[in-house]
Amino acid sequence: MSELPQQPRPITVLSDHVIDQIAAGEVVERPASVVKELVENALDAGATRIDIDIEDGGKKTIRVLDDGIGMTQSQAMLALKRHATSKLVMAEELFGISTMGFRGEALPSIASVSSLTITTRTADSPSACQLKVDGGTLVSCNDFAAAKGTTIEVLDLFANVPVRRKFLKNKTTEATQINTIVSRLAMAHIDVGFCLRSAKRTLLHMPPHQHRMDRVIALLGMKFDEQLYAYEATESDVSVQVYVASPKMAQSTSRGIQLFVSNRPVRDKDLLHAVLMGYGELIPQGRYPTAIVFIEVPPQDVDINVHPQKSEVRFTQSRSVHAAVRHTISRALAQTSWINDSDIYRKPSVGHTELFAPQYNPTNSMRSVSRVTEPRDNKTETLREDRQQYSVNTDEASRSSKTTSDRSHSISSVQSNQSNQSKKLTQISSMMYLATLANAYAVYQCDQGLVLVDQKAVTSHMMKRQLKKEWLDKRVIRQQLLFPLHMTLSQEEIDNAAVLKEMLNAVGIVFTLVSDNEYMINEVPSIAASTNIEQLCRMVLKQPADVDVLCETIVTYSCDNLDDSALPEDIESLFDERMDGKPLMSLISHEEIYTRFF
C-alpha cells in the first residue's frame, strides 16, 4: 500500500473520473443499490414488465430488462453524462417531483465502477442501439437488434475499486438485499409485473395486479390472507392507506412495517413511531406489527432530495403526517374483531395508547377498502363504552400522581430489604392463593405479607429452563406431527434455515427440504405442539444462531398460546429467580401495607 504524502497538496479541480467514483460511493453502496436505481429508471420509463437477473449476488452480473419507452442513440449517450436527466430543468421543480429518479447520477456512477452495456430502442426506431462503457469510458456504440424498451447489464461491480468490493457480503446476503428492494418496489407499483432470478433460479415472480390487496398478500404470503384489514383516510391534505395485520402476526423486528411516500419506499423513525402508537397496547413491548403504509402528500410539502439513495424524506408538516398515520391505523384497528380478541386485547393504562384516546373526527371522509376482515356491527358502540369505562379526568390523574410520589420512599425501602425478606419467604412451605389481579398477576398470602406473581413470566421461565435442560442433556422431548406441515419459504428464510438447521434440530424443530423453496416440518418441541407451527417456524428463522435466543423465542411464543394460570405448587422456591433481569414475583410486606394507611 502506498504511503500518503507528507506535505499537504494544493487545491485542484478533480477529474470527471474521480468525481464519478465519489458519486458512485454515495449512490452505489452495494448491488442492491444498482438494482434499485435501474428498476426506478424502468418505472419512470413507463415499463409494465421488469425482469431482473443476477449472478453471484449481483457482484458478477446484474441485468435489468424493461418494456418502457426506450431511448434514442443520442438520448442514451446523454444519459451517461452526470446530471443529465429528463425529470427536471429548473430548481423549483425539485419541490414537485413525481418521478422515482431526478438527479441524473445513477447511470454515470454505476458505469464508473463496472462494465456497463445499454441496449435500448424506441417504438419508432428501425433498430436498437447498444453502448458499452468500461470504468466510465465509452468503448463502443453500435446498432443492434432488440425489441422496444431498455436492457442494462452491469458486469463485475467494483472490479476497478477493490477497496469497495471487499466490503460486500457473501452472494446469499447480497441476493437477499436485492430481493428485499425489488419486493418493496413491487409492493408500490401493482400495475407492473416483476421477475427476479438468481443464477436462473426464480426468487420472485409477480404478475401485474388490479387491486393492491392482492399484491400485498402475494408478497407477504398466504398466511396473511385472513389476517389483513385495509383502510384509507385523508386528514389535513395527508392521504393514508394502510394494510394492518392482526396483532397475532407481530414480529421480533420492525421488518414487517413497510413505509411508502408517493409510492417511494422510505425509512423514517417518526413514521415508524406513528405506526406503533396506532397499534397501542395491542402489541406487547418489544414486538412489532406487520403494517403496509402508503402516504400521499402534496409534492410541495415533501422534500425527497435529502438522501443520496432517496430512501429518506422530509415533510414540511411532519406532525400532521405523524398524526394522520397514527389516527388512520388506530381507526382501522377499531373496526376489526382483533380489538376484542381475549388473547391479545389488554386495557391500556391512562394516557398511554392512541387507540383509546378521545374520539377523533376528521372533517374529510374516510372509507374502508377491506375485502378480508369485516367490521363488527357493534364495534363503534363497544369502543365508545371502553373509552367511557377507562377514561380518567385530570383531577384523578393528578391525585394519583401525588399519591404515587408519597409512596415512593416506602416502596424503595421494601425493595432494599427484599433480599432479607426473601430468605424468610423461602422458609415457608407454601403460600395461600387469594386471587388473580388484572388477569396477569396471582396474589398469594404468606406470613410476611402479600406476594404478587407474574404468571406469564413464571410460566416462561420454567419452560425455558426445561427446554434448555433438555437441550443440554440432548433429550429434547419432541412431538411428531400427525400431518407434516409444508411451508414455502422466502429466499431470506431459506438462507437462515441452512444456517440454523442443526441448531433447530437440537431444540426439537425437525424439517426436511422438499423442493427449492418448500420445506416440510416433521417434529416440534412438545411445549410448542399446541401453537401455530408455521408462524413459530417463521419466527425462529429470523433469529441469530444462538441457542439461548432460539429457546427464548420458542418459549415466548408458546407461552402466548398456553394457560399460564396453572402455577407450580412449590412457587415460593422461585422467589429469588429472575427472567431478563426482572423478578418473577414481588413481596409487599405488612409494614408496606401499613404505611399506605397511616
Secondary structure, DSSP 8 states (H G I E B T S, - for coil): -----SS--------HHHHHHHHHHHH-SSHHHHHHHHHHHHHHTT-SEEEEEEEGGGTSEEEEEE-S----HHHHHHHTSTT--SS-SSGGGGGG--SS--SS-HHHHHHTTSEEEEEEE-TT-SSEEEEEEETTEEEEEEEE---SEEEEEEESTTTT-HHHHTT---HHHHHHHHHHHHHHHHHH-TTSEEEEEETTEEEEEE---SSHHHHHHHHH-GGGTTSEEEEEEEETTEEEEEEEE-GGG-BSSGGGEEEEETTEEE--HHHHHHHHHHHGGGS-TT-B--EEEEEE--GGGEE-TTSTTS---EETTHHHHHHHHHHHHHHHHHTSGGGG-TTT-----TTT-GGGSS----SS-EEE--SSS---TTHHHHHHHHHHHH---HHHHHHHHHHHHHHHHHHHHHHHTHHHHHHHHTTSS--EEEEEETTTEEEEEETTEEEEEEHHHHHHHHHHHHHHHHHHTT---EEEEEEEEEEE--HHHHHHHHHHHHHHHHTT-EEEE-SSSEEEEEEEEGGGTTS-HHHHHHHHTTS-S-HHHHHHHHHHHHHTTS------TTGGGGTT-EETTEESEEEEEHHHHHHTT-
